[in-house]
Amino acid sequence: MKHLLKAAILVCVVTLLLSALSVSTAEAKVNPSYWQAFQNGFSPNAGATPFRSLNDVAAVSSSNIWAVGSLSNSNSTSQTLIEHWNGSKWSVVSSPDPGLVFNGLSGIAAVSASNIWAVGSFSTTSNTTQTLIEHWNGSKWSVVTSPNPAGSANNSLSDIAVISASDLWAVGSSTSQTLIEHWNGSKWSIITSPSPGSVQDGLNGVAAVTTNNIWTVGSFSNTNSSAQTLIEHWNGSKWSVVTSPSPGSGIVSLVDVAVVSANNIWAVGSSNGFSTTLIEHWNGTQWSVVTSPNPASISLLIGIAVVSSSDIWAVGQSLAQMGQTLIEHWNGSAWSVVTSPNQPGSTNNFLLGIAALSTNDIWAVGGFQSSNNAGHTLTEYWNGSKWSIVPSP
């Protein structure tokens, strides 16, 4: 779960809520201009107090964890942010910034310790964005050329999935259309994908079962004030839309997807204008909504990770007057809220990505805001019995 757009959701929702202290007012202010920014993954709080957050995390081993995000500066520019866990501490690892105005990473996936990929977007002007793909070769991060659809001014990649070193998929959006790209071992290329919405289409998360069985989730819209879930499937030769429920009203969106098996796939997001958690499940035949907790007046899920069929985790945020981390767990029969910490003295906490190595070794990443609205990274760890905050730069 995994995207710059994820940080945009949470920062915007919290800002709206804190300014109005009203769920109905907050939902009413989720307007088309915000929806456009949400879909294209613009930097949260850009141009204001410095703000850094982590959007996604990938695990190679218990002593080799990577997290990606962005750092927005007070001079209205932003940089990519990559951090690494070596088994004892988190540290920042240098990463390229090809854009003059904006750079950010939304998703990350690992092939091996010396073959890791991250995706996002960058901009050299204030009104255009281009796809950004970076690669770790074991010693440094570098930019890998990625295509942008001809004639499109706003392109971004939100997530990435690995099948093998020569078979990777990245998803996102291109202005008002879906965007899917594929790595064949030598280059990235655009693969045609459906865009069923007449106003807006975007893909947020992607997960792979096999080379001929890939799933991606997001949303599409036929009006400026509402959206529906969007799920697409790759059968080895083409992408097609698979029917999925869109419960509630307003903006309904899926943000991340995770695979247990070909007949056991989970997707998470939100409905009712980013105010209600949404979890959907594929049983091999159809997608259906699975009941999930809503511990506060606004609750939403952003990332999901699988340990086993009876051990699945989802992360996001719940808030009434203050934003709090939200972690939910599937035990094989029901979803429940698991207590998770929040940074002491903070005004807003959120989790955007999660990666699981084993039932006792799980990481979640996101951010928090201090009293002066500055943004800081947040990393949390599950040791099998409780979640705890681990300091990160």
N, C-alpha and C positions, 0 to 999 in steps of 0.2 A: 502497500500500500504503500506513498511512493512518489509523489509528484510535487513540483512547484505549485501546481494548482491546488494541492492539498493544503499547503501553507496559506495560499490565498483564501481558500474556504474558511479556515479557522480564524485567521486574523480578521477577515472581513466580518464574519459572523460575530466574533467577540466585540469588535469595534461597534457594530450596530447595536448589540445587546447592551453594552455598557453605556452607550449614549442615550438609549431609550428605556432600558430596563423593562422591555416589553416584548414578548415573543411575537405578538401580532405585528408590532411596528417593525421588528427586525425582519420578518418575512416580507413585509410590504416593501422594504427598501432593497431587497435583492432584485435589482433592476436589470434590464438588458445590457447596460454597459458593464455592470459587474459580471454578468454571465459571460460576456465576451472575454473579459480579462481572466475569469476562472478557467475557461476552456483553453486559452492560449498560454496559461502558465506564467503570467507576469509576476514579477517579484513582489512579495508582500511588503507593504509599508515603504515602498521605494521613495527616496527623497526626504524621508523623515528621520527620526532617531535611528542610528545604526541598528540593524536587525539581522541576526544570523539564525538559521535553523537547519536541521537535518531532515531530509525528505524521504530517504530510503536507506536500507542497510542490507548487506549481503555477507554471508558467512562462508569462509573457506575452511576454517578449523576453529577450535576454541581459543587459539592464540593468534588468529588472523581474521579480523573482522573489518569490513570497510563500510563507511557511511558517507553519503553525499548530500549536498544542499547548496545553499547560497548565502552570501554576505552582502546585504544592501548597505551602502554607505550614505552618509549625510549629504554628499554632493550629488545625489540622484544617480549614482552608478552602482553596479553590483558585480560581484565576482563569484566564480565557482568556489565551492568549499568541499574539500575531501578530507576526511579524518580516518585514522587507522588505529585499531586496537591490537597490541602486540602480546596480550596476555596479562599485562600489568597496568597499562595506562593508554589513554587516547591521546593522539597527537595529530596536528595538521600536516598533511602532505601536499607539497606544491602541485598545483594543477593549472593548465593553460586557461587564458581568458581572451578568446579571439575578438570579442565585441568591445566597442568603445563605450557603450552605454550600459548594456545588460549582459550578464552571464549567469547561468544557473543550471544545476543538475537536478534531475527529478527522479531518476531510477538507476539502479545498479544491479549487475548480475555477474557471477564468477564462473568461469570455465575451469580455472585452476589458479594456483597461487601466483602464477606469472602470466595470467591471461584473464583480465577483468575488464568489463565494459561499463560505461556510464553514459546516460543520455540526458538531454535537456534542450536548451535553446540559448541563443545569443542575439544581440542586436548592436548594430553600429549606428543606428539612428533611433529617434524616439518613437517612430511609428511603424517599424518593421521588425520582425524576428525571424531567425533562421534556425534550422535544426542544428544541434550540437551533439556530437558523439566523441567520447574520449576513451582511450585505451591504456591499460597498465600492462607493461611487458616484463614486470619483475623488478624494474629499476626506476622507471619514470612514467608519468602520464603524458600523453600526447593526443592532439586532435586528429581524428580520422575523418576524411572527407565523407560527407553524407549529402544526399540529394534533397532538393526542395522543388515542389511542383512548380512548373512554369507559370508565371503570372500571379503567384500568390505572395502576399506581403507578410503574412503572419503564419509561421510554421514552428511547431514545437513537438518534441518527443517526450512522452510522459513515463514510459516504462519499457523494460527490456526483459526478454526471456531467452534462456540458453537451452538448446538441445545438444549441440556439440560445438567444437571449435570452428566448424565451417557451416553452422546452421543456427543463426540467431535471428530473433524477431524484435523489432521496436515499433511501438505504436504511439500515436498522438493525434494532432489535428493540424489542418492546413486551412487557415481562414475559417470557413464554415463547413469544412469537409473532413472526413476521417483521413488519417494518414498512417500507412503501414509500410515499414521498410524491412528488408531482409539482407543478411550477410551470408554470402556463399563461400567465405574463406578468403576472398580476395577483394571484394567491393560490396558496398551497400547499394541497393536499388529499391525503387518504389514498386510495391505490389498493389494492383488495383483492389480497392475495397469499397463496399456499399456505403452510401451516405443517405439514409432514408428521410432525414429531416429537411424540410424546406427552408428553415431558418438557421439551424445550427446542428452540427454533428461533431462529436469528439470521442476519442478513445483514451482511457485512463490507465488500464491495467492489462497485462497479458501473462498467460501461463501456458506451458507446454506439457502435453501428455507424451506424444511421440512426434516424429517429423511430419506425420500426416494428420495430426490431431492437436490443433492449437486453438486456444480460446482467448478472446479479448472482450473487455467490457467498457462501457462508457454511457453516453446518453445522446439523445437527439431531440430536436425541438421543431415544432411546426408553428409556434407562436413565440412572442417575446416574453411571455410571462410564465411559461411552463415548459417542462421537459419530461421525457420518458426514458426508461432504461433502454440501453442498446447492448446487445450481445451478438458477437460475430464469431464464426467458426471456420477454420482452415481444414480442408479435407485432403490436402496434398496437391490440389490443383487450383482451387479458387476459394475466396472468402465469401461467405453468405450470412445473412441475418438469421438468427434463431430467435423465435418468439420468446419473450420474457415478460413477467408481470411488472406493472408499474403502479403499486398501491399508493393510496393517498392522493394528494393534489399538489399543485405548484410544480416546483422543480424536483424531479425524481431521478436519481443518478446512481450508477454503480462505479466504484472507484478502483477496486482491486479484486483479483481473482486468484485462487490457489487450487492445486490439484492433489487429490488423494489417489484417484485412479480414473480410468476412462469413464466410469459410471458413478463417480463420486467427486463432484467439483463444487466449490463454494465461491460466492461473490458477495462483496459487502459494499455498502454505500449509505445513502440517506434518502428520505422522502419528505414530503410536506415542506418543501422549501428549506432543506438542510436542517430540519428540526427533529427528525425521527430516524432512528437506526433502521437500516434495511439489510437483511441477509437473505440471499437466494441460493438454492441448491439444485444441481443437475443430477438426476438419478439414472441417466443413460437414455431417457426418453423425453423428459421435459424439465423446464425450470419452474420452481415453485418457491413461494415465500416461506421462510422458517421464522417462527416467532423469536424475537430478540429483545432484551431488556432496554428500557429507556429510563435511566436513573434520574434525569433532570428534565426541565422544561425544554431544553434543546440537547439532543444527543445525536451524534453521528459517528460512523465508522469509516476509516480511511485505509487501513492495511490489514492483511490477513496472512497467516503462515500456518503450515500443516506439519505436525509431528507424526500423527497417525490418524486413522479414521475416528478415533475417540479422543483425540487430543489436538484441538485446533484453537488458535488464538486470533483475536481481532482487536485492533487498537483504533483510537480516535479521540474524541473529546465530548464531555458533557458540561453543561453550564446553565446556571440560573442567573446569578449576578456576577460570578467569577468563573473563568474557564478552568476546568479540571481534567486531568488525564482520564481516559476511559479505556479499560481493558476488559474484554469479554472472552469466555472460554466455553468450548463445546466438549462435553464429556461423553459424547456418543448418543445422548438422548435429549439434552437441552442446553441452551445457551444461558450463562449466568455471568454476573459482574464479579470480577476479581479485584480486590483492593489494590490500588496502585498509588505510589507517592506523587506529591507535587512539591516543586521547589519552595522551600520556606521563604516567606516574604514576597512572593511573586503575585502578579495580578492575573496571569493567564498561562495555563499549561496545556500542551497538546502533544499527541503522539501521531506520527504520520507513516512510519514504516516499521516492519517487524521481520525478523529472521530467526528460524529455529534450527538448532543443531541436534538437539535431543530433548527429551522431556524435562531435563534438568539444566538446560543450557540454551536460553532464549534471550535475544536482544530486541529492544524497541527504541526508536529514536524519534525526536521531534524538536520541541523548543519550549521556551517560556519567556514571558515578559516581566521585567522588573518594574518597580513603581514609576520609573521615568519613561516607561514604554519601550526601552531598549530590549532587543531580542537576543536570546542566548540559546545555545544548543542544549538539548536534554537527551541523555541516554539512560535507559533503565534496563536492569538485568533480572531475569528469573532463574533462581537456583534450585527450583523444584519445590520450594515451600513459600517463597515470598518474592515480591518485586522490590527492588531497591534502586536508588539513583546512584549512578557512577559518574564522577566528575568528568567533564569533557570541555575542551577549549572552545 
